[in-house]
Amino acid sequence: MEVAAPARARGRWRDALEERRFLAGVLIAPAVLFIAVLVLAPLLLAIYLSLTDATAGSLSGDFVGLRNYTEAWDSPNFRRALRNTVIFTVISQIVVLLVAGVLAHQLAKPFRGRWILRFFVLLPWAAPIALGTIGFLWIFDSLFSVVNWTLVHDLFPGPPEFKPYEVVNWLFARPGLPDWLEIKPIDPFAPPQWLGQSTLAMAAIIFVHTWRIIPFATVIFLAGLASIPAEVEDAAKVDGAIGLKKFWYVTLPLQLPIATVALLFGIVFTATDMTVVYILTHGGPFNSTHMLTTWAFDTGINSAALGQGAAISLYLLPVLILVAVLMLRFARKVEVS
Amino acid sequence: MRRSAITPYLIVGPIALVLAYPFYWMLWTALKTDADLYNVDNNPYGFGNGSPTDRNFRFLFEETEYGQWLQNTVVVGIVVVIITLVLALPAGYALARLSGSWGQTMGIGIFLTYLVPPTLLFLPMSRVVSELGLQNRLLALMVVYPSFTVPFSIWLMMGFFKTIPRELEDAALIDGASRLGSLVRVVFPISLPGILTVVIFSFSLVVNEFVYAVTFISTSANRTVSAGVPTELIRGDVFYWGALMAAALIPSIPLALLYNTFLDRFIAGFTGGAFR
């Protein structure tokens, strides 16, 4: 009898593990618990901190209501960071969608040398972003920028003389451009300071973001193209849909769902990224290129105003919730069909 | 047909060159001597003044803690990958197979937590980390990093497990195996490619991470490579550009090779979840 009792208990335990529902719970629980402790709890703590005047060194502060939010809103640096976040995200995503769409369309079918071209395209996404950005720090260096060297030197020795900056000036530095673009003709003896002037620094940051996200979006698009069934292609061919017509009526509508996924991810990756700006300009010159994330870091960590910093970064939350809701609705729709 | 054979090269070629250019430039710079680099009269595309040289690479490993950072990154990466597998494999399987429609909803819910970025969590986390006395310790990163590798990996594994024919498990169950037994002996072995994909992408997410690494760790010896290079090698206004570029290039190339090799599986897993 003494031996049978534990045996029966073990048997019951084993039976329970055969029960689908119970086993599912046992297998999922650790992961869910872990995520709750490490993602949900800090998120709630961030919301709590943003409502207090906590500083680095203490986890609690006095409750101040929404003061951190209103104070942040009233600061010109915050407004600038908010505007920059929107500009960075919108422009880079437009470029990313266009370029990635074209790339994926070409890379979908096999051709000689596709492996190496795909390898080149993937490099910016595969390499650690902090290290890739350091590469750009050097490329945009104030004295030794290779971009500037290439612009102002005669690239093909012998006549006729050809310097790329002349073409750039002819293309872009035209009279009648809006002032806020701050586009001036390139002076070969005082070449552009890519990270030292706010408009150029913004352009540099957008370029690096775009450079970074294009491979990811291309991969997602490739997945979308791969999932278009061969029958659809055949049917389109039978119906005489080729070239642009096929793209517009067949490929594009089928690609739209996956393009939305790529876009939503791209928005999150760009709007919530801190690394590129932190390394490339650190918000400079004169706090003109801060994003919400770097401004929150400067306020919360460097200035030790924890509550205020948390409030600044939480201004990103509505964007994330919107993206999450769209993704949920979207995933449900796909499931039903 | 003639025309279309060349279009991929004409369109992809130039874009690929722009995307890969920074890495080419890192390599070129890493091979140059200071005398060659810091003279505006030199053609930057050519070599001279003692270039090419391996001096920057030797400086990196002999005079800086770069080797230590690489080692730290690998150690953190391995621990995080193990934690990720232990948590994500069972959960991914359960969501794909055992739970019905609520599993799908829950899977999406878990995936959405991947969207909560470190930039939103690092402030409260930094407080918790110092409260627990974990600041400046690699342990802090090992505990926190699975918070983004686990949701992502559960999602990928869900996709992979769905592609495995149910009949294989049913056969094992009929042969008298328990559900857990069939999971370990039948499902995991044939999911090995998928598991390997999760290992590689979790590891690369760890190498990539910057925000937590910069916030939690401030002693040079405990840096990871992503945080160590930008913070420790850039001293004041003196940038060791040759060494910096070597440092940026070394982890990038093997990661990119792995990525390219596993890309097709990654696509299959990523879209196998629900977005299909």
Interface residues (C-beta under 8 A of the other chain):
Chain A: R14 L17 E18 R20 R21 L23 A24 G25 L27 I28 P30 A31 V32 F34 I35 L38 V39 L40 P42 L43 L45 A46 L49 A54 A56 L59 V99 V102 L103 Q106 L107 K109 F111 G113 R114 W115 L117 R118 F119 F120 V121 L122 L123 P124 W125 A126 A127 P128 I129 A130 L131 G132 T133 I134 G135 F136 L137 W138 I139 D141 L143 F144 V146 W149 H153 W211 I214 P215 V219 I220 L222 A223 G224 A226 S227 P257 I258 V261 V268 T272 D273 M274 T275 Y278 I279 T293 A296 F297 G300 I301 L306 G309 A310 S313 L314 L316 L317 L320 V323 A324 M327 L328 F330 A331 V334 E335
Chain B: A5 T7 P8 Y9 I11 V12 G13 I15 A16 L17 V18 L19 A20 P22 F23 W25 M26 T29 L37 Y38 V40 N43 P44 V86 L87 A88 P90 A91 Y93 A94 L95 L98 S99 G103 Q104 M106 I108 I110 L112 T113 L115 V116 P117 T119 L120 L121 F122 L123 P124 M125 S126 R127 V128 E131 V143 V144 P146 S147 V150 P151 I154 S178 R179 L180 S204 V207 N208 F210 V211 V214 T215 V225 S226 A227 V229 P230 F239 W241 L244 M245 A247 A248 L249 P251 S252 L255 A256 L257 L258 Y259 N260 L263 F266 I267 F270 T271 A274 F275 R276
